[in-house]
């Protein structure tokens, strides 16, 4: 019969563990909502605590605990694969610490203080490990576990299986058990460090490329603004001559010629002005810049924009998404065809859809679309860059290539 003291110890230990798990997830993920977070914590706490108190079986408790951690990760935003990996990795660490505590205190498994001391050591080491991870990633923002992430998942799952066997067969050994546990933990840490170093290098190279793209966009926008300002200054300077000419034509009753002259001046003014004036500088700047490029290439750019002037979104992210979409269409759209883009804001989300005709051929390597330009080292990452920004906002991107038409549909959440 379980004593009240055991129930209290289990209850307190589980409460602290859930708090530590939350702190661990906060390193890598954003909280979806506080209400959802609290409900998930309560449900996880009740189920896992009942499992420990009712079932005295290691395998059952293992399954319930892993399921509880994964369920708890659901209160955070992000991809399921990332949350699954983080959950399994955390449990692998937790299992190692629990085993080490059990091995260290094996001399008196039936003593009254065994469970209390073992639980105290476990949660203390959990907290130390999580604080260490938190400090290691301090200032790096949310970590993007992309690429060959499944290697870490397989490693963590294999480690849990080996640790389970160790617990069943070597629980009485104070040398072999801890040694194997430490070796497994060290292997996982080395694999994780290697993975993160490779990922850091990949992210560094990708960010450098995106910065180059961004600088090119800014440089071209500045040149475009300078040219438009020059045209406007020229028109202002010549306006007195235009007025005198129109006045002379009217004085001579040459009404039609005066109208034609006015139309000519009007066309010059329109060409010198921005085509898109939504009031939102982030969107207007990039759209007006590409509008001129499309006219120079004889492509029709039809953009419908319905966004508020004070919409708060990072201008860098806007340039990456729209710049790469419009660049891809500029490169691949059929000559003299129409490129359609629709941008609208509704209930805390931005919806961007785009379509254009292309020649039907797509260059792909390892599932990634590659640019047709000769300089492939500095091109071909556009859609990948867009996907990264979309993921940052927990959004979605769907693209299709059917019957010579490319379509992309993007949703990003701002609230």
Secondary structure, DSSP 8 states (H G I E B T S, - for coil): ---HHHHHHHHHHHHHHHHHHHHHHHHHSEES-HHHHHHHHHHHHHHHHHHHHH---HHHHHHHHHHHHHHHHTTEES-HHHHHHHHHHHHHHHHHHHHHHHHHTGGGTTSTTHHHHHHHHHHHHHHHHHHHHHHHTTTS-S----SSTHHHHHHHHHHHHHHHHHHHHHTT-SSHHHHHHHHHHHHHHHHHHHHHHHHHHHHHHHHHHHHHHHHHHHHHHHHHHHHHHHHHHHHHHHHHHHHHHHHHHHHTT-HHHHHHHHHHHHHHHHHHS-S---S-HHHHHHHHHHHHHHHHTT-EEEEEEE--TT----HHHHHHHHHHHHHHHHHHB-TT-EEEEEEEEETTEEEEEEEEEB-S---EETTEE--SSS-GGGSS-HHHHHHHHHHHTT-EEEEEEETTEEEEEEEEE--
